[in-house]
């Protein structure tokens, strides 16, 4: 390779300092070494990189193009060195977090903001999942931590879990929907005549789940909880919403909460990660686990 990291460092220093001598002083080298590096690079590339006329070393158009692109390489190299050092001290290069879509993304991002204050350099990759999707992301290796994974732990073992708490559900319809003025409690036969809005399970490998549906009921399937709420507000269908969301929308006059016979059971949510000796938690994962295990975190997040 004709272009080396060292040569890029030399070009960068000369451009910033304005002379070979000043750049040599910054890099703790003799000026002749700087001159040799530039001349060798110019010979290898068969291109003039510096206009040496005048008192200040000035890049030619070819030299400017090389340095502009080279600085991206220098930054990437510096970041790589830092990540290697952090990994050596126990901080992961990247932490992948999958959270269930019923948890407000603001709550997850607020914790991310706290995490960045640690200045550990670990990159975060955060994705939203639906129903079995969080467990699937953990099982398939797409995530290191699942936040709010619902229901029973999938078979096969190998997971460490911490119960975050339960989410209650309320049946809600738009104010203009026919069920808004219907007598309570709404029976299954009454509900069966109306379209339900459901969120598609995002699981790729584990068997998908459906919750709160009646056999034979017409459905509108959407991709996340925000779309489900909007569809119900528009009167396109009915369905259950997390208690905090339903009560907030009802207080604003955008939804009407209705009682149903039987109702929908609460959803137990878990914090989950791969456990055992083969999956020793790094410092970033440990930080997130400790933070999310704090008392009533889920309640605060859903409020």
C-alpha positions in Angstrom: 0.0 0.0 0.0 1.5 3.3 -1.1 -0.4 5.5 1.4 0.4 4.9 5.1 -1.1 6.2 8.3 2.2 7.8 9.1 2.2 9.7 5.8 -1.3 10.9 6.4 -0.3 12.1 9.9 2.6 14.0 8.4 0.4 15.7 5.7 -2.2 16.6 8.4 0.5 18.2 10.7 2.1 20.2 7.8 -1.3 21.5 6.7 -2.4 22.5 10.2 1.0 24.1 11.2 1.8 25.7 7.9 5.4 24.6 7.6 7.5 21.4 7.6 9.5 22.7 10.5 6.5 23.4 12.7 5.0 20.1 11.8 8.3 18.3 12.6 8.3 20.0 16.1 4.8 18.8 16.8 5.5 15.2 15.7 8.9 15.2 17.5 10.8 14.6 14.3 13.6 16.4 12.3 12.4 18.4 9.3 14.4 16.2 7.0 12.3 13.2 8.0 9.1 15.2 7.1 10.6 16.2 3.7 11.6 12.6 3.0 8.1 11.2 3.9 6.3 13.7 1.6 8.8 13.3 -1.3 8.5 9.5 -1.1 4.7 9.7 -1.1 4.7 12.1 -4.1 7.0 9.7 -6.0 4.8 6.7 -5.2 1.6 8.5 -6.2 3.3 10.3 -9.1 1.6 13.5 -7.9 2.7 16.8 -6.5 1.1 17.2 -3.0 2.6 20.5 -1.8 3.3 23.8 -3.5 6.5 24.8 -1.8 6.7 28.3 -3.2 6.3 31.0 -0.5 6.8 30.8 3.2 3.8 28.6 3.9 3.5 25.0 2.7 0.3 24.9 0.7 -1.4 21.8 -0.5 -2.0 21.3 -4.2 -5.5 20.3 -5.3 -4.3 16.7 -5.4 -2.8 17.0 -1.9 -6.0 18.6 -0.6 -8.1 15.7 -1.9 -5.7 13.2 -0.4 -5.8 14.9 3.0 -9.6 15.4 3.1 -10.2 11.7 2.6 -7.1 10.8 4.7 -8.5 12.6 7.7 -11.5 10.3 7.7 -9.1 7.4 7.8 -7.1 9.0 10.7 -10.3 9.6 12.7 -11.5 6.0 12.1 -8.1 4.7 13.1 -8.1 6.7 16.2 -11.5 5.5 17.2 -10.5 1.9 16.5 -7.5 2.3 18.8 -9.7 3.7 21.5 -12.2 0.9 21.1 -9.5 -1.8 21.3 -8.2 -0.2 24.5 -11.8 0.0 26.0 -12.5 -3.6 25.1 -9.2 -4.6 26.8 -10.5 -2.9 30.0 -13.9 -4.7 29.9 -16.1 -2.2 28.0 -17.9 -3.7 24.9 -17.2 -2.1 21.5 -21.0 -2.3 20.9 -24.1 -3.1 23.0 -27.2 -4.2 21.2 -30.5 -3.5 23.0 -33.9 -4.8 22.0 -36.9 -3.3 23.8 -40.6 -4.2 23.6 -42.5 -1.6 21.7 -45.0 -1.0 24.5 -42.2 0.7 26.5 -42.0 4.4 25.4 -38.8 4.9 23.4 -38.2 8.1 25.4 -37.7 6.0 28.5 -35.0 3.9 26.7 -33.3 6.9 25.2 -33.3 8.7 28.6 -31.3 5.8 30.0 -29.0 5.9 27.0 -28.4 9.6 27.8 -27.3 8.6 31.3 -25.1 5.8 29.8 -23.3 8.3 27.6 -22.3 10.2 30.6 -20.0 7.3 31.5 -17.9 8.3 28.4 -16.9 4.7 27.9 -17.1 4.8 24.1 -19.4 1.8 23.8 -21.6 2.2 20.8 -25.3 1.5 21.3 -27.6 -0.2 18.8 -31.2 0.1 20.0 -34.2 -1.6 18.2 -37.9 -2.0 19.0 -39.5 -5.4 18.9 -43.1 -6.7 19.2 -44.2 -9.6 21.4 -41.8 -12.6 20.9 -39.5 -10.3 19.0 -37.5 -9.3 22.0 -36.9 -13.0 23.0 -36.1 -13.8 19.4 -33.5 -11.0 19.1 -31.8 -12.4 22.2 -32.0 -16.0 21.2 -30.7 -15.3 17.7 -27.8 -13.1 18.9 -29.3 -9.9 17.4 -29.4 -8.4 20.8 -27.3 -8.6 24.0 -30.1 -7.3 26.2 -33.9 -7.5 26.0 -35.9 -4.9 27.8 -39.5 -5.6 28.5 -39.6 -9.1 27.0 -43.2 -10.3 27.6 -44.6 -13.6 28.9 -42.8 -16.8 29.5 -39.1 -17.4 28.9 -38.6 -19.4 25.7 -37.6 -23.0 26.1 -33.9 -23.9 25.8 -32.5 -22.1 28.8 -29.4 -20.0 28.9 -31.1 -16.8 29.9 -30.7 -14.6 33.0 -33.9 -12.6 33.8 -35.1 -10.0 36.1 -38.9 -9.2 36.4 -39.5 -5.6 35.6 -43.2 -5.6 36.5 -46.6 -6.0 34.8 -48.4 -3.9 32.3 -52.2 -3.6 32.6 -54.4 -3.3 29.5 -57.6 -1.3 28.9 -60.0 -1.7 26.0 -60.3 1.6 24.1 -62.3 2.9 21.1 -62.5 6.2 19.3 -65.2 8.6 20.5 -67.0 8.3 17.1 -66.8 4.5 17.0 -70.2 2.5 17.4 -68.9 0.9 20.5 -68.2 4.2 22.3 -71.9 4.4 23.4 -72.5 0.7 23.7 -73.8 -0.7 27.0 -71.1 -2.2 29.2 -69.6 -4.7 29.8 -69.0 -5.5 26.2 -69.4 -9.2 25.5 -67.2 -11.3 23.1 -70.2 -11.5 20.7 -70.4 -7.7 20.6 -66.7 -7.3 20.0 -66.6 -10.0 17.3 -68.7 -7.8 15.0 -66.0 -5.1 15.0 -62.5 -5.0 13.5 -59.5 -5.2 15.9 -56.3 -3.4 15.5 -53.3 -5.6 16.2 -49.5 -5.2 16.1 -47.6 -7.8 14.1 -45.2 -10.0 16.1 -41.6 -9.1 15.0 -40.2 -12.6 15.8 -38.1 -14.1 13.0 -37.5 -17.6 14.4 -39.6 -18.2 17.5 -43.3 -18.9 16.9 -45.2 -15.6 16.7 -48.0 -14.8 19.2 -51.3 -13.0 19.0 -53.0 -11.6 22.1 -56.5 -10.4 22.8 -58.0 -11.6 19.5 -61.3 -13.5 19.1 -61.6 -16.4 16.7 -62.9 -15.2 13.4 -62.6 -11.5 14.2 -61.6 -9.1 11.4 -58.2 -7.5 12.0 -56.1 -4.6 10.8 -52.4 -5.4 11.4 -49.9 -2.6 11.9 -46.2 -2.5 12.6 -45.9 -0.8 16.0 -47.9 0.5 19.0 -47.9 4.1 17.7 -49.6 3.0 14.5 -52.1 0.9 16.5 -53.0 3.9 18.6 -53.4 6.1 15.6 -55.6 3.5 13.8 -57.8 3.2 16.8 -58.0 7.0 17.1 -59.2 7.1 13.5 -61.9 4.6 14.2 -60.3 1.9 12.0 -60.7 -0.7 14.7 -60.7 -1.4 18.4 -58.4 -3.0 20.9 -56.5 -3.0 24.1 -53.9 -0.4 25.0 -51.4 -0.1 27.9 -53.2 1.4 30.9 -51.1 4.6 31.0 -51.5 5.2 27.3 -55.3 4.5 27.3 -55.9 6.7 30.3 -53.8 9.6 28.8 -55.7 9.4 25.5 -59.1 9.2 27.3 -58.2 12.2 29.4 -57.5 14.2 26.2 -60.8 13.1 24.7 -59.1 11.1 21.9 -60.2 7.7 23.2 -63.0 6.1 25.2 -62.3 3.3 27.7 -64.8 0.5 27.8 -65.3 -2.4 30.1 -65.4 -5.9 28.6 -66.3 -9.2 30.0 -63.2 -11.1 30.9 -60.8 -8.4 29.7 -57.2 -9.0 28.9 -54.7 -10.2 31.5 -51.7 -8.1 32.6 -48.4 -8.7 30.7 -45.4 -9.6 32.8 -42.3 -8.0 31.4 -38.7 -9.1 31.9 -35.2 -7.8 31.6 -33.3 -10.6 30.0 -29.8 -11.4 28.8 -27.7 -14.5 28.0 -26.3 -15.9 31.1 -23.7 -18.5 32.1 -19.9 -18.7 31.9 -20.0 -18.5 28.1 -21.6 -15.1 28.2 -19.9 -13.1 30.8 -21.4 -9.6 31.0 -19.1 -6.7 30.0 -19.1 -3.4 31.8 -21.7 -1.8 29.5 -24.2 -4.6 29.8 -23.6 -4.7 33.5 -24.3 -1.0 33.8 -27.6 -1.3 31.8 -28.8 -4.3 33.9 -28.1 -2.5 37.1 -29.8 0.7 36.0 -32.9 -1.1 34.7 -33.2 -3.3 37.8 -33.8 -0.2 39.9 -37.1 -0.3 41.8 -40.2 0.7 39.7 -38.2 1.6 36.6 -41.0 0.1 34.4 -43.7 2.1 36.3 -41.8 5.3 35.8 -41.2 4.5 32.1 -44.9 3.8 31.4 -46.2 6.8 33.4 
